[in-house]
Amino acid sequence: MKKVLSFDIDQTLNIAKTPIPEEIAFLLSDCLKHFEICPISGQKFDQFLIQIVDRLIEVAHVTEEQLSHFHLFVAQGTQYYRYQPTGNGYDAANWQQVYNYPLTDEQVKKITEAIESAAKELNFWEADQLLPGDEIIENRLSQVTFSALGQKAGTEAKYAWDPDCKKREQIVALAKKKAPEFEFEIGGTTSINAITPGMNKEFGMTKLLEYLNVELKDVLYFGDMTQPGGNDYPVVQMGFDYITVRSHEDTAFALKGILAVL
């Protein structure tokens, strides 16, 4: 029997950049009775709270004890947070950072310049589409993320912008030429994650095994970008058992099957 269920977020647990649906919140709550739960994504820490944890608290009413089995592997797992129960009820301040491997200011500058110039040369720089206060390139400490329409863009616009990943594949190819010392991976609906070599989900999943004291065979992974070039592909290459999904409905269907046989 598996000990750990690990999940990508966008297109796996939710509609991109939105809070997880009630069904997923209840299913994750049920899974916490049997498994360690480990979302791992290119998103930053506060988005893990907004999109997943807050919903678990508000919808499924998970307890502090349950949250002690919920592990946040942020920015591809280059940052790790775990919850420390106090017995006084849930408090977001009780999430403690276990480790963080940040980029240097110079690395952030080089990556930003490479992605921005690549997108502009290819006419894929959509600054005129941004909502107030939004940005296309975001420093997430241990990675830099390009979001073509920004973080605040509507779901329909995001889905329509690059459904076959062809635009992002072109941006990645050109950015790699400009900054070959970094890795660029496609994620979500409009995103590209830029990292130092090896600091992708392979790094995060290796840390997961280390910090949870489990073996590769103990983990089942869910993700939508398991194809070569996708940000879930390193997990596939490592040899983890995995399920490729295309939506949170696919994930819900699989989790119901898992829970039914326990």
N, C-alpha and C positions, 0 to 999 in steps of 0.2 A: 504493500500500500504506500502511496505517496505521502510525504510529510509536509511538502511545501507546494503551494500553488502560486505561480508568479505570472503577472499580467503586464502587458503593455497597457496604455491608457486610451489614447484617441483611437476610435474605430474598433476598440476591443471592449472597453467598459462603458463607453459613452459615444455620443455624437461629438465630433471634435470640439474641444474647448468648452464643453458644457458640463454641468453637474451630472453625475451618473443617474440613470432612471431609478425609480423606486424598486423595480424588480431586481435590478443588480444590487442595490443596497441590501435588500432582504436576503438575497442569495449569498452575498459576501458575509453577512452576519451569520448565516447558517454554516458557511464554510469555516468560519473562525472557531466553531466548536470542535473541528476535526483537524484543521491544518494551520500552519503558519502561512500568512498571506503577504505577498511581496509584490506590489506594483513597482515597475521599473520603467522610467520614461525620460525623454529629453526635457520634460517640463521642469520648472523651478518649484521650490518647496511650497510657496503659498498656493500654487495651483493644485498641488496634491491635496491640500486642506480644503480648498473651495470646491473642487470637483468630486472628491471622494470622501474624505474624513467628515466634513460637515454634514454630508448626506447620511453617512452611517449613524451619526449622532442624532440628527433631527428626524430621520425617517425610520431607521431600524432600531434606534435606541440602544446601540451597542454600549457595553459597559467598559469601564477602565481596564478591567481584567482582560476582556476581549482585545482591546487595543494594544495590550502588551504583546500580542501575537501578530500585530499588524506592522509591517516594516516598510518604510518609505525609501526606495532607492532612486534618488533624485538625479537629474541631469545624467542619464544613462548609467546611474549607479556610481558616479564619481563623488556623490555625496550620499550619506546614509543617516537617517533619523529613526529613532525608536522612542516609543512612549513610555514614560515612567509614571506609573499610577501613584497617587498620593492618598487615595481613600476619601478625597473630598469632592469627587465628581470631576467630569472632564474639564480640562483647561488646556488650551492650545499651547500655553507656555511650558507645558510638561513634555513637549517633544524635544528631545535632546539630540544634537548633532554628534554622531559617533566619529565620523571622519569627513574630510573635504580635501579635494585635490584641485585647487584653483589654477586657472591660467594666469600668466604674468600679464602686466599691462601691455608689454610689447607684443606678446602673442595675440592678445585681443585685437590690437591695432592692425596687425598683419592680416588676420582672418577677416576682419571687417572690411578692410580695403579690397581684399581679393574677391569676396562675395559681392560687394556693392559694385565694383567695376565690372565683374562678369555679368551681373544682372542688367546693368545699364547698357553694356555693349550688345547684349542680346535683345534689348528692348523689353525686358521683363521686370523693370524697376517701376513699381506701381505706387509711387509716393502720393500721387493725386487721388488714390483710392482710400488713403488712411483716414480713420476717424480721429477727431481731436484727442490729443494726448497719447496717441498710439505710435508705434515705431515698427520698422521693418526688421531691423537687426537689433538683437537683444543680447547683452552680456549676462549669461547665467552662471558666472563665476568659473565653473570648470568646463564650460562649453559656450560657444557663441551660436545663436540660433537665428536663421533667416526665416521670416514668416512673410510670404509675398504680399499679403494684404493686411498685415498686422495681426495682433492678437484679438482685436475687438470686432473684426469683420464678421458679417453674418454667415451662418452655416451654409446657406445655399450658394453664396458667392464663393466661399472656400471650396466647396465641392466642385463647382463649375470651372475653377481657374486652371486646374491641372489634373484632371481625373485619371489620365494614363501615365502621369509622372514624366512626360516627355520634356516639359519645360525645365523641370528641376534637374533632369539628367543632363541637359545642356549646360545649365549653370554650374553643376558639380564638375563636369568635364573641364570647363574653362577655369573655374576657381582652382582646381588642382594644378593646372599649368602655372597659375600665378603664385600659388603658395603650396608647392609640392611637399613641404615638410608637415602638412596637416592632412587629416582625413575629413571627408565630407560625406554625410549619409542622409538619405531621404527619409523623412518621417512625417506622420500626420497627413494632412490634406494639402498644405501649401509650404511645408517646412523643410529646411535643410539644417542639420546639426553639424557643426564644425568642432573638431576635437584634436588633441595631440594624438599621435599614433598609439593605438592600443587602449585608449581611454573611452572605449565604446561599451556596448552592453556585455561584451566578453569580460571586460574588467569588472563591471558591476555584478555579473553573475558569479564570477570567481570570488568576489568579496562576499556575496550571499552565501556561498558554500562555506567559506571560512568563518563568518560571523555567526551563522546559524548552526554550524557544526554538523552539516549534512553532506551527503554524497550526491553526485550528479544523478544517480538513479532515483533519488528521493524526490526529485523536483519535476513538476509538469508545468510547461510554459504555454501561455496563450498570447498570440500576436497577429497583426494583420499585414506586417511588412516583412514576411519571412523569405521573400525572394532575394536573389543576389542584388546587392546594392541597397536593400532595405535595412532600416536600423534594427530589425529583429534578426536579421540573417546571421550575425555573429553567434547568437544563441543556438541556432540550427547547426552551425559549423562545430560548435563545442560538443555536440552529441546529446543534448538534452531531448527528452521526449517533449513534443510540442503539438499544439493544435493551431492550425491556421484558421483565423476567423475573418470575416469581412464586416462585422457589425456587432454591437452589443447583444443583438438578438441571437446571433450564433453562439456567443459566449454563454448567454443564459441557458440556451438549449443544452449545451455541453455540461454546465454545472448542475442542472437538474438531473441529468443522467448520472453524474458522479454521486450526487447526494442520495439518489434513489437506491444505490447498491451498497451504501454504508450500513 
